[in-house]
Amino acid sequence: MLRNAVWTYGRATSFARPLPDFLILGAQKAGTTALYAYLLWHPGITGPAWKEVSYFDRHYRRGVRWYRGHFPLRPGDRLVGEASPGYLFHPLAPKRVWATVPGAKLIALLRDPVDRAFSHYHHEVALGREPLTFEEAIEAEPERTRGEEERLAQEPGYFSHAWWDYTYLARGRYAEQLERWLAVFPREQLLVVGSDELAADPRQTYAGALEFLGAPAHELGSYPRVYEQSYAAMRPDTRRRLAERFAEPNRRLYELLGRDLGWQVP
C-alpha cells in the first residue's frame, strides 16, 4: 500500500522530476546493490528511495510518467541514477532505454557466471521459488524457459516468471547481452566492471565509477559488502562441468571487452 501511494504521488508530480543520468544495468547477483549504495552515499548523486525500479524490463507498460515519479523532486545539480539488475538481460531493454534516456551512462557489473548462477539459485531457494537441487535446476533450465525470450520480444507487456526466476545459466552469457546494448549505445557510454574488482578494491572501483559518471572525486569512510549470502559450497564436479560450459562464452566476452576478467577457462 505504501509503495502504491508513493507511485501515485510520484506520477502526479512527474513533471517536476528528472529522468536518470545513469543506470546500473546488472548483472543480477553481481554486486549491483553494493555499488549503487556507494554511489548514493556520494553527496552529488541521488536516486529513487529503493533499488530496482525495473521500468525497462518489468514495468515498461506503466509509462514514462510512472518512471519519472520514482526520482527525487528538485535534485538540483546532483546526478540522478537507478539500479535494476534485470536490464542487462532483457532483450527489449536496450532499445527502450535508448528511446527514453539516450544520453544515459550505463554501468554493467559482471560476476564469474558459475558463481553467479549458484548465488542466483540460492536466492530463489530462499524465496521459496526453487524446489529442485542446483544440479536438477540447471538441467531443467532449457525446458523451463523454452520460448520465453521469444514471447517477451513479441509481447512487450508480457512478464515471464520462469524467465525471471530460472535463468541461472542464460544470465551468465554476458557477451550476447552486451552486444545487444552496444548495437544501440556507443561504447563510451558503457562501463563494464568485474565483481571481483569491486570486492578486491572497492575504493578504486568506486573512484572509477565516479570518473565515468563525471562526478567529483569522493572518499567513503568504509566500503561494506552490503549484502551477502551464506550457503554450502558447490559440488566440485558441478563446478568443473559449468566452467567447461562457460569456457566459450567467456572467451567471447573477453574478446568483446579486450581484457580478461580472470575467470577459470579450462
LUMLUMLUM-888662 format. One record per residue: residue in one letter; x, y negated, z of N, C-alpha, C in turn. Coordinates in steps of 0.05 Angstrom, whole numbers, plus 5000, padded with zeros to 4 digits. Each point is the difference from the previous one (the first is absolute). Example, Ala and Ser with C-alpha at 12.3 -4.5 7.8 and 13.67 -1.06 7.14 Angstrom:
REM residues 2
A526451145156498249765000501849765000
S499349794986501649765001498549785014
END
This chain:
REM residues 266
M501650245000498449765000501749755000
L502250005016501749775002501349954972
R500950224988501349964974498149904979
N497550105001498049904981499449705004
A500049925026499549725006502349834989
V502550105004502349854989499949984970
W499250224987499750004970497949794991
T497849995014497949814993500949725003
Y501349945022501149735004502149934980
G501850194995502149964981499049944972
R498050164992498949954973498749724998
A498749925021498649745000502049774999
T502450045010502149795000502250064981
S499650174981502150094982501149774983
F498349804994500949784984502449855012
A500350025027502149865014502350185007
R500150244989502050205007501850064976
P502550055004501850054977499950294991
L501050064977500750264992502950065007
P500850245002502750065011502349934981
D502249935012502549954986501650264996
F499450205017501550254997498350235010
L500650244990498750255007502150215007
I499650145022501550255005498250224989
L501050144980498450194984499950285013
G501850075016500350275010502950074998
A500750265001498350234999498950065028
Q497950165001498950095025502050165015
K500149955027501850145018502949954994
A500649754990502749934992501249765015
G498649915021501149775015498649744994
T497750004987498649754994499049865025
T499250155020499049885024502249845014
A502450115001502349865013500749754985
L500550034973500949774985497949785001
Y497550074998497949795000499949865027
A500450155022500149885026502349815002
Y502450084991502349825001499449744985
L498850024976499549764984497949825014
L498050125013498149835013501149865025
W502250115011501449875022501649764992
H500349964974501449764989498149765003
P501049775010498249775004498949884974
G501250074977499149894975498450194983
I499150225012498550214986497550075016
T497850044986497550085013498550194982
G497850115010498450194985497550075015
P498650214990497550085013500350095028
A497850015015500150085028500750295003
W499550164979500850285001501250094974
K501750205002501450124977498050164983
E500650034975498550174982497249894993
V500149774987497549894988498950194979
S501850124985499350214980498049904979
Y500449754992498149894980500550124972
F502450024992500650094972499850304996
D499450155021499550294997497250075009
R499449965026497450105011497749804996
H500649745001497849805003499849804977
Y501050074977500149814978497249914991
R498150185003497249934992498849785017
R501249945023498949795018500649724989
G501949974983500549754987502149825014
V500949804985502349845009499249825024
R497549925002499249845024500350175025
W499350254999500450185023503050025007
Y501650024979502950035004501249745013
R499349774988500949755012499349975029
G497750115007498949975027501850125021
H501950174992501850135020502349825008
F500649804984502349845004499449755017
P502049905014499549785020499249744987
L498349865014499349734992502349825005
R500549824981502049795002502750115010
P501350174983502650115008502349804999
G499449764990502149804997502050084979
D502549975006502150074980501150285006
R498750165016500850275006499450194976
L501850194995499450204981497950195011
V498450104982497750185007500450274986
G499650215015500350264988498350215014
E499950244988498650225012501450264993
A499450225014501250264995497950214999
S499750134978498150224996501550234986
P500850215014501750204989498850184978
G497449974994498850154978500449874973
Y500949745000500249864974502050134981
L502350085011502150114983498950234983
F498450165012499150264989497549984982
H498449795004497449984986500549944970
P498850154982500549964971499049734989
L498049885013499049754990501149755015
A501450045021500949785017501849804985
P501950094984501849804987498449794983
K498250094984498549824983498149835016
R498950115021498249855018501649775014
V502350075010501749805013500849784980
W500850084977500849804979497749814993
A497550114999497749844994499349805022
T500950055024499249845023502349825010
V502450125003502349855010502550074984
P500149914975502250074982502749915009
G500149795017502549905010501050125026
A498550195011500750115026502650154999
K501649985021502350165004499150275011
L501350224991499250275007502350145014
I499450145022502050165015499050285002
A501750194991499450295003502150135017
L499150145021501850165016499750294992
L502350144996500050274991501450185020
R498750215008501250195019500550274986
D502150145009500450274989497450144997
P499250094976497350104996499450255015
V502150165008499550245016499149915028
D501549825012499249915027497449844999
R499649854979497549844998497650194999
A500250224984497850194998499450125027
F502150085015499550135026498849805020
S500949755000498849805017497149954993
H499449984974497349964990498250245010
Y501050244997498550235009499349985029
H501949945017499449985029498249775007
H500049794984498149785003497250104996
E499650164979497350114994499250205021
V501850165010499450195022499049845024
A501549795007499349845024497249884997
L499249934976497449884995497850224998
G500750255001498150214999499050064971
R501549924980499250034973501450234985
E501950125014501650214986500050265016
P498550214992499950255014502250204992
L501449954978501950194990502849965012
T501750214997502849965007501249824979
F502549905005501349834980500550164975
E500950245002500650164976497450054984
E497950065014497450044986499049744987
A500449785014499049754990501549914974
I502650044999501549924976499450184976
E499350255006499250184979497249944990
A498349915018497249944993499749724987
E502149845001499749724990499149984971
P501250154982499149974972497050064996
E499050205013497250074997498249805015
R500849915023498449815016499749744985
T502149924985500049734988499650014970
R499450234989499750024971497949814989
G500849844980498249824987499449745015
E501049975024499249775016501349744990
E502550014991501349764990498649914974
E499350194983498649934976497349875006
R498650105020497449885007500449725012
L502149965015500649735011500449804977
A501450094980500549824977497549954984
Q498250194998497649974984497749865015
E500050035026497849895016501249815021
P500349744994501549825017498949985029
G497450065004498949985027500250265016
Y501150214988500150265012502250015021
F499450135023502050055020500250305005
S502450104998500550295003501350065027
H498550145018501250085025502250204996
A499650194981502150204995502649874990
W499749814982502349864989501449835022
W498449885017501149835022501450175021
D498850235007500950155024502150214993
Y499850134977501550254996502149994978
T500849764993502149964979502849995013
Y500750225013502550015015502449984981
L500050154979502250004981499849794979
A497649954990499649814978500949725008
R499649935025500849735009503149975001
G501450224999502949995001501449994973
R498450004979501149984973500149704993
Y502049865011500049715000500549884973
A501750134984500749874974497649954983
E498150184998497749964983498249785011
Q500049965027498549795012501349734995
L502649985004501449754995499949924970
E500150204983499849944971497449874993
R497850085014497449874995500149715008
W501349945023500249725009501849844981
L502250124992501949864983499049964971
A498050154993498749964974498349745000
V499449905024498349765003501549775011
F501850055020501449785013502950004992
P501349764998502949994995501550115023
R502350134995501550135020500949815023
E500449744993500949825021497949945021
Q497550084995497949965020499750245019
L501750214996499750255015502650055016
L499850045026502250085017499450285009
V501950184996499850285009501950045023
V499050105022501550045025499850295008
G502350125006500050285010499250005030
S498350185008499350015028502450065018
D501950154990502450065015501649745005
E500049824980501349755003498749835023
L497350005000498549855020500650115028
A500150275002500450135026502949955010
A501950024981502849995008500949715006
D499049814985500849725003497649814996
P498250005019497649844997500649704998
R502149915013500749714999500749924971
Q501750164987500849934973497750044981
T498450205004497750054982498049775002
Y499549915025498249775005501149754986
A502649965003501349764988499750024969
G500450234989499750034971497149954990
A498150095016497249954993499449705001
L501049875020499549715003501249854976
E502450084993501349874977498450044974
F499050254996498450064977497549834999
L498749965024497549855001500549704999
G502449915003500649725001499449875027
A500050165021499449905027502749925013
P499949815018502549935014501150235016
A502750015003501350215016498949995028
H499950235013498850025027501050255013
E500549995026500950235015497850085020
L499450255002498250105021501650095024
G498849995023501450095024500550305000
S498250154988500350294998498450094975
Y500650254992498750114976498950285008
P497850015014498950255009498950174977
R499950265004499050184979497049964995
V498549895019497249934998498250245001
Y500550204983498250234999501650254995
E499850205017501450254996498250245006
Q500450224987498650255006502050205010
S498950185017501750225009498650264992
Y501550184988498950264992502350194995
A499450264999502050214996501449974973
A502450104998501549974975498850174978
M500549924976499150154976501650264998
R498850214990501450254996502349964980
P502350105005502349964982499550104971
D498650224997499450104973498149814985
T498149885015498249814988501549754991
R501849915017501649764993501750054975
R501250234999501650064976498350014975
R497750125002498250024977499149734991
L499349835018499149734993502349834989
A502350035011502449854990500550074971
E499650264993500350084972497849894983
R497649995011497749904984500349704994
F501249865019500349714996502749924987
A501750194994502649934989499749844974
E498450084982499849864974498549735004
P497749995014498849745005501949805014
N501750095018501949835013502149904981
R501050174983502049914980498849794982
R497550044992498649804983499749745015
L499550015026499849755016502749865001
Y502150155005502649885002500949864974
E499250134978500649874974498549744996
L497550015009498349764998501149775017
L500950075024501049795018502949924995
G501450184987502949954997501650055025
R498950155019501550065024498950255013
D501650135016499350255013499149935029
L497750105008499049955026500950205021
G501750204991501350175019498350245009
W497850054987498450245007501250254988
Q499550225013501250254992499050084972
V501950054982499450094973501650254995
P498750245000501450254997501750014974
END
